[in-house]
């Protein structure tokens, strides 16, 4: 009896690899990515790539692959027009068409009118939101500013939401223990103020941590008002003007106006802060106005580097219980 012996080169088959591409931006026509595969054999071999869809394209690999070599495979997917969940398969085959490795790729396309990449276009990685800045609006010193925002997690992983820290006075929380990848959630931001908190309009970058790991940086803005005086016959701020027009101002020229600030109340009026909306609008400092007296606020508009119609404001923060913030408006036509 004769025995026939066949010698074959062994290729090492590998398991299927699942690749979650997440939510793909609908405004682009193609999605590009590079996949990585490592040969598990010891011998050099030739490979070819196969896909189950013409929408998934790639460049053929024409050179031999050494044993243990890592191969980068650039791919390009023509994005579908319709909303839904999509899957594509890419196989790495040897010269005998044995499957060495498989990539199973999936992603989601949303309806164009609900597309998270259009309505939620502002990136605060790993979140997307409608807001460029998270506005906590206004409150009085000593209060807690609170607001809730819709965000979409596109960071590629679930976030342990209950463990997030943002400082002693800032709290960022979610209604669930985890914010899953590719899902919406409600993000609550709370800012606890005290008597030392900075008055006026503030815009801050809040760093949010999961233990020691930085999760995100959130741009937050708010306006903090003075705490009103407790006396019934307290201070009362009044002014000689609310709006002022400097009219035509030549570029580079400066104009000044004097505003009378009076205290018509029965207690000392404490000016806690005066805030200008532009460096081009300057003023002198005033700390206190006694009952029945007034002081002059000298406001100067500098037209250096300005052009066209200008509208700037000055906000006066005081302990007036009825009007803790008084806003003065100044206009000019620079030419």
C-alpha positions in Angstrom: 0.0 0.0 0.0 1.3 3.4 -0.9 0.8 6.5 1.2 0.7 9.9 -0.5 2.0 12.8 1.6 0.9 16.4 0.9 2.9 19.4 2.2 0.9 22.6 2.7 1.8 26.0 4.1 -0.3 26.6 7.3 -2.2 30.0 7.6 -3.5 30.8 11.0 -7.2 31.7 11.0 -8.3 34.4 13.5 -11.6 35.4 15.0 -14.0 38.1 13.8 -13.2 41.6 15.1 -16.1 43.9 15.7 -15.5 47.6 15.0 -18.1 50.2 16.2 -17.7 53.3 14.1 -20.4 55.2 16.1 -22.5 57.9 14.6 -21.1 59.0 11.3 -21.3 62.6 10.2 -24.1 62.9 7.6 -22.7 66.0 6.0 -19.7 64.2 4.6 -19.9 61.9 1.6 -17.3 59.4 2.7 -15.9 57.9 6.0 -12.2 57.1 6.0 -10.4 54.9 8.6 -7.3 52.7 8.9 -7.7 49.2 10.2 -4.8 47.2 11.6 -4.2 43.4 11.2 -1.2 41.4 12.5 -0.2 38.1 10.8 -0.2 35.3 13.4 1.9 32.9 11.3 5.7 32.5 11.1 6.0 32.2 7.3 5.7 34.9 4.7 2.4 34.8 2.8 0.3 36.7 0.2 -3.1 38.1 1.2 -6.0 39.7 -0.5 -8.9 41.7 0.8 -12.6 41.1 0.3 -15.7 43.1 1.1 -19.4 42.4 1.0 -20.2 45.8 -0.3 -19.1 48.0 -3.2 -19.5 51.0 -0.9 -16.5 49.9 1.1 -13.3 50.4 -0.9 -9.6 49.7 -0.3 -6.3 49.4 -2.0 -5.2 45.8 -2.7 -2.1 44.6 -0.9 0.3 43.3 -3.5 3.5 42.5 -1.5 4.2 39.5 0.6 3.5 39.8 4.4 6.1 38.5 6.8 5.3 36.4 9.8 4.2 38.5 12.7 4.1 41.7 10.6 1.5 44.4 11.4 -0.3 45.6 8.4 -2.3 48.9 8.1 -5.4 48.7 5.8 -6.8 52.1 4.8 -10.5 51.9 4.0 -13.1 54.3 2.7 -16.9 54.0 3.0 -19.4 55.8 0.8 -22.0 56.9 3.3 -25.7 56.0 2.6 -28.3 58.7 2.1 -31.0 57.0 4.3 -31.1 56.9 8.0 -30.5 53.6 9.9 -28.0 51.1 11.2 -25.4 49.8 8.7 -22.9 47.0 8.8 -19.9 46.2 6.5 -17.6 43.3 6.5 -14.0 43.2 5.4 -12.1 39.9 5.2 -8.3 39.2 5.1 -7.8 36.1 2.9 -4.7 34.0 2.1 -3.9 32.7 -1.3 -6.2 29.7 -0.7 -9.1 32.0 0.2 -8.9 30.9 3.8 -10.2 33.7 6.1 -7.3 35.0 8.2 -9.2 37.8 9.9 -12.6 39.5 9.6 -13.6 43.1 10.5 -17.3 43.6 11.2 -17.9 47.3 11.1 -21.2 49.0 12.2 -22.4 52.6 12.4 -25.5 54.7 12.7 -26.9 57.3 10.3 -29.6 59.6 11.7 -32.4 61.5 10.0 -31.0 64.6 8.4 -33.4 66.9 10.3 -32.5 65.2 13.6 -28.8 64.7 12.8 -26.8 65.1 15.9 -23.9 66.5 14.0 -26.1 69.4 12.8 -28.3 70.2 15.7 -25.5 69.3 18.2 -22.6 70.8 16.3 -20.6 72.1 19.2 -17.9 69.7 20.4 -17.0 69.6 24.1 -15.2 66.2 23.8 -16.5 63.6 24.6 -19.8 65.4 24.3 -21.6 67.3 21.6 -24.2 69.9 22.5 -26.3 72.7 21.0 -24.7 75.2 23.2 -21.3 76.8 22.4 -21.3 77.9 26.1 -23.3 76.5 28.9 -25.2 79.5 30.3 -26.2 79.3 34.0 -27.9 82.7 33.6 -28.0 84.9 36.7 -28.4 84.7 40.5 -27.6 86.6 43.6 -24.4 86.1 45.6 -25.0 83.2 48.0 -27.5 81.4 45.7 -26.9 78.2 43.7 -27.0 78.6 39.9 -28.4 75.5 38.2 -29.1 74.5 34.6 -29.7 71.3 32.7 -28.5 70.6 29.1 -28.9 67.9 26.6 -25.6 66.3 25.5 -24.6 63.5 23.2 -21.7 61.1 24.2 -19.5 60.5 21.2 -16.3 59.7 23.1 -16.1 56.1 22.1 -16.8 54.6 25.5 -19.3 54.7 28.4 -18.7 57.4 31.1 -19.1 56.7 34.8 -21.2 59.8 35.4 -21.7 59.5 39.2 -17.9 59.9 39.8 -17.4 63.2 38.0 -15.7 66.0 40.0 -15.4 69.7 39.0 -14.2 71.5 42.1 -15.6 72.4 45.5 -18.2 74.8 44.2 -19.0 73.2 40.8 -21.0 70.0 40.5 -21.6 68.2 37.2 -24.1 65.2 37.3 -26.2 63.0 35.2 -29.5 61.1 36.0 -27.9 57.7 35.5 -24.7 56.0 36.8 -23.3 55.8 33.3 -23.6 57.8 30.1 -23.5 55.2 27.3 -21.6 55.8 24.1 -23.8 57.1 21.2 -26.6 58.2 23.5 -28.2 61.4 24.7 -28.3 62.3 28.4 -29.2 65.2 30.7 -26.2 67.1 32.1 -26.8 69.2 35.2 -24.4 71.9 36.2 -24.6 73.5 39.6 -22.5 76.4 40.9 -22.7 77.1 44.6 -21.8 80.7 45.3 -20.8 82.4 48.6 -20.1 85.9 49.8 -16.6 85.8 48.3 -17.7 84.8 44.8 -16.7 87.2 42.0 -19.6 89.5 41.0 -20.5 90.3 37.4 -20.4 88.4 34.2 -18.1 85.5 34.3 -17.0 83.0 31.6 -15.0 80.0 32.9 -13.6 76.8 31.6 -14.6 74.0 34.0 -12.4 70.9 34.1 -14.4 67.8 34.9 -12.5 64.7 36.3 -13.3 61.0 36.8 -11.0 60.5 39.8 -7.7 61.7 38.4 -8.5 61.4 34.7 -9.7 64.5 32.8 -13.1 63.8 31.2 -14.0 67.1 29.6 -13.6 70.9 29.7 -16.9 72.8 29.7 -17.2 76.5 28.9 -19.6 77.9 31.5 -20.9 81.5 31.8 -23.1 83.2 34.3 -23.9 86.6 35.9 -23.6 87.0 39.7 -25.6 89.8 41.3 -25.0 91.4 44.7 -27.0 90.2 47.7 -29.6 92.9 48.4 -29.5 94.9 51.6 -31.8 93.7 54.4 -33.1 97.2 55.5 -36.5 98.3 54.2 -35.2 101.9 54.0 -32.0 100.7 52.3 -29.9 102.3 49.6 -31.4 103.4 46.3 -29.2 104.0 43.2 -30.3 106.5 40.6 -28.5 108.0 37.6 -28.5 111.1 35.5 -28.6 109.1 32.2 -29.3 105.5 31.0 -28.4 105.9 27.4 -25.8 108.3 25.9 -24.9 108.9 22.2 -21.3 110.2 21.6 -22.6 110.7 18.0 -19.8 110.9 15.3 -16.3 110.2 16.6 -13.3 110.1 14.4 -11.1 107.0 14.4 -8.4 107.5 17.1 -10.4 110.2 18.9 -11.6 110.0 22.5 -14.8 111.5 23.9 -15.9 111.7 27.6 -19.2 112.1 29.4 -19.9 112.5 33.1 -22.7 110.5 34.7 -24.1 111.5 38.1 -24.8 108.5 40.4 -26.9 109.3 43.4 -28.1 107.5 46.5 -31.7 108.5 47.3 -32.1 105.8 50.0 -31.6 105.7 53.8 -28.4 103.6 53.9 -24.9 103.6 52.4 -24.8 102.5 48.8 -21.9 100.1 48.2 -20.7 99.9 44.6 -19.3 96.4 44.6 -18.2 96.3 40.9 -18.3 98.4 37.7 -17.9 96.3 34.6 -17.4 97.5 31.0 -18.3 95.4 27.9 -15.2 96.8 26.0 -11.7 98.0 26.8 -12.6 101.0 24.6 -15.0 102.2 27.3 -13.2 103.2 30.5 -14.3 104.8 33.8 -13.2 105.9 37.3 -13.8 103.7 40.3 -16.5 104.5 42.9 -16.7 102.5 46.1 -19.5 104.0 48.2 -22.2 106.7 48.0 -23.6 108.0 51.3 -27.4 108.6 51.7 -28.5 111.8 50.0 -25.3 112.4 48.1 -24.0 111.8 44.6 -20.7 111.1 42.9 -19.5 111.5 39.3 -18.7 108.6 37.0 -16.5 109.8 34.2 -16.9 107.5 31.1 -14.5 107.8 28.2 -14.9 106.2 24.8 -11.7 105.7 22.9 -12.2 105.2 19.2 -8.6 103.9 18.5 -8.9 100.9 16.1 -12.8 101.1 16.0 -14.9 101.5 12.9 -18.6 101.9 12.2 -21.6 101.9 14.7 -20.6 101.0 18.2 -22.8 100.1 21.1 -21.1 99.4 24.5 -22.4 99.0 28.0 -21.3 99.6 31.6 -22.9 97.5 34.4 -22.9 98.9 37.9 -23.3 96.2 40.7 -24.5 97.6 44.0 -26.4 96.6 47.2 -29.5 98.4 46.0 -32.2 95.8 46.9 -34.5 96.9 44.1 -32.0 97.3 41.4 -28.8 95.4 42.1 -27.5 95.9 38.6 -27.8 99.1 36.6 -26.8 99.0 33.0 -25.8 102.2 31.1 -25.6 102.1 27.3 -23.2 104.2 25.1 -23.4 104.6 21.4 -21.0 106.1 18.8 -20.5 106.3 15.1 -16.8 106.0 14.3 -15.7 107.1 10.9 
